[in-house]
Amino acid sequence: MTEEHIQPNETTVPLLHCVSAEETLAFWRALDFQVTYEQTKPYLYLAFRWSGFDLHYGGAPSAADPSAENTGGCLVMVDAVAPYHAAFSEAMRRTYGKVLAKGQPRMTRYRPGASRFTVVDPSGNTIIFIQRDEPTELEYGGSKRLRGLARVLDNARILREFKDDDRAAWRALNSGLRRHGETAPAVEQALALAALIELSVALDEPERVSEWGPRLQPLPLSAPERDRVRRSVADPAVLAPWLP
């Protein structure tokens, strides 16, 4: 044993690939990150800080393809994810006029009660914010306890929140509503339609909203069910014309 003991107070700072210094600086500044170090020559090195954590960037290999989204990533463990998502959403709306939900950069939606969300930066890095006490028994879809449209809704949730695949979620809901829509409880139909409305907007296919909205409006829902449907989408305003 050495006389000096190792203290458990280490700090790990992720070092991510940066394909474009200009785009990376603009994005994190838009989210109110502080630039603590900025250098592009003789080599690239950028450092950012927000609240109590840091992100550092170095140069990317010449063959790096941001669209592949496999350049790197990190996990940010927090006490509660909702305040982080709310802060970044506000910053995006202030800078870009909307929450960036597709392409690069972007941020995944936050469903009330969820324990994680993801930010993808301009270089294709994935930064995942995870609640420290996230349940270890998370349901990742395919539960044998669920049937019909309820199972479709669960599968769509997994596709959106864990696989970051809005298109696959849209297809699953569209197909599931055709198969189970007539026999499913009204609240499940409403949840599926609300998700399709939100996804149509996120996928830049707003013309499809006119198909789902009129089907949502006449569904017989109690006040708590209406509230549940509103809370199921990131921005309840997209449902306002059909769920006042």
N, C-alpha and C positions, 0 to 999 in steps of 0.2 A: 504493500500500500504506500502511496505517496503521501507526503504531509499535506499537500493541497488537494482538497476534495472537489470533485466536479459538482457544480451547482446546477440544479434543474431549472435554469432560467434562460435557455437558449432561444434564439430568434431565427426563424427560417424565412428567407425572402425569396419568392419565386423569380426566376430569371427566364423570361419569355422571349420568343423570337419576334422580331419586328421587321415587317416587310416594307412599311412606309413610315418613316419618322413623322412626316407632316400629318398624315392621317391619324396616327396614334396619339400625337400631342393634341390634335384638335378634338378627338373623341373624349379622352379622359378629362381634358379641360372643360368640355361641355358638361361633364358629369360632376364638375366642381372638385376634381382631384387637384392637389397641389403638385406642381412639378418641382421636385427637389434636386434633380440633376438633369442637365440637357447637353448632350454632346453628339455631334454627327461626324466629326473628323478629329484625329485620323481614323477613328473607328466609332461605331454607333453605340451609344449607351444612354438610356433614358431611365429616370426613376420618378415614381409617383407615390403620393401618400394621400390617404383619405381616412379620416377618423384614426384608428389605431393600427392600420395595416399598410403594407407597401407592396408595390408591383414594380419590378425592374425589367428592362428590355435590353437585349443585345441584338446584333445583326443576325439576320436569317440566312440560311444557305441560299445560294443563287437559284436553286431549283425549287425552292419553297413555293407552294401554291396555296394562297389564302383560302381559295374557294373549297379546297379539300377539308379544311377545318381540322387538320391533324398536326398543326405546328406545335401545339403544347397546351398547357392549361394548369389550373391550380384550384384548390378548394379553400374557401374562406369560411371558417367556422364562427358562427355568431350566436348570440342568445336568442334572437328572434329575427326572422328574415323580413317580415312585413315592413318595418321601418326603412330598411335598406331599399327595398323595391319602390316604396313610396317616394323616397328621396331621389332616386335615379329617374323615376317617371317624371317627377316635377322638373328636374333639370333637363331632361330630354324635351319635354313640352316647351320649356322656356327657350331652348336653343333651336330645336328642329321643328317645333310646332306640333309634334305628336310623339308618342312613344314608338321607338323604332322596333318593329315586331317581325321584320323579315329582312333577308339579305344580310349584309355585313356593313357596319356593326348592327347588333340587335340585342334585345333583351326578351326573354320568355315572359309570358304572362304570369301573374300571381293569383292563384285561386285562394280565397279566404280559407285559412286553416292549413295551407300547404307548408311544407317544411324546407323547401328549397326553390331556387330559381337560378337561371343561367344568364350570364352576359357573354356575348361573343364579340371580340374586338375586331378592328379592321384587318388584323393579320391572321384571323382565323383561330386565335387562342380562345379557350373556353374557361371562363372564371365562374365557378359554381358556388353560390352562397347557400350554406347548409346550416340548419338549426342544430345546435349542439346536442339537444336531447331528442333528435329525430328518432322515432320508434324503430327498433331493429326489425320489427315484424311488418314492415311496409308491404302493402299489397301491390304487387307489380303486374296485376292483370291476370285474367284467366281464372278468377276465383270460381270454384265449383259451387259455391253457395249462391251465386247470382244467376239469374235467368233472363232471357228475353232482352228487352231494351235496357234494363239495368246493367246487364253484362256488357252490352255495347257501349254504354256510357262510361263504364269503368275502363274498358279497353281504350277508348278515345282519350280518357284522362292520362293513361300511361303513355300513349303515343305523343301527347302534347308535352307533358311535364317531365318525362324521363327520357324519351327518345327524340324530342324536339322535332317532330314530324307532323306539321299542321296538315299537310296534304293527305297523309294516311289517315289522320283523325277525321278529316272531312269525309273521306270516302267511307270509312267505317260507320259514321253517323248517318250518312245519306242512305247507305245500304240497310243499316239496321232499322231506320225509321220506316223504310218500305216494307221490311219483313214483319216488324213487330208493332208498328205505329198504331194500328187499329185496335189492338188488344191491350196495349200498355196503359197503365194509369196516366191520368192527365198530366200529373206533375212530371213524370218521366218524359212524356212527349214534349212538354214545355222546356225541360232541361236540354233535350236533344236539339230542339229548334233554336233555342237561345245560343247553344254552342255553334250551330251551323251559321247563324247570323254573324256571330263574332268571327268565326273562321273565314267566312266569305269576305269580310272586310279585311282581315289580316292577309288573305291571299290575293288581294286586289281584284276581287270578283264581286263588286257590290251589286251587280245586276241580279245576283242570285238571292239577295236579301228580300226582294219583292216576292219571292216564292215562299220563303219561310215565315216572314212577318205576318201575313194574313192568316196563316195556319195557327200561329201562336195566339193571336188576339182573342178568338172566341173560346179558348179552352177554359173550362170551369175550374178555377183555382181559388183556394182559400187565401186569406191575407198572409198567413205564414208561408204558404207555398209560393205565392208571388214574390215574397221577400227572398225565399231560397233561390228562386230562379234568377232574380236580380243579382244576388251575391255570387252566383256561379260564373259570372263573366267579369273580366277585368274592368270594363268600363260600362256600367249600367246604362249610360246614355244611348248606347247602340240599340237598346230595347225599348226606349221611351215611346216611339210611335205605336207600338203594339202592346206594351205593358205599362200603361200609365200609373 
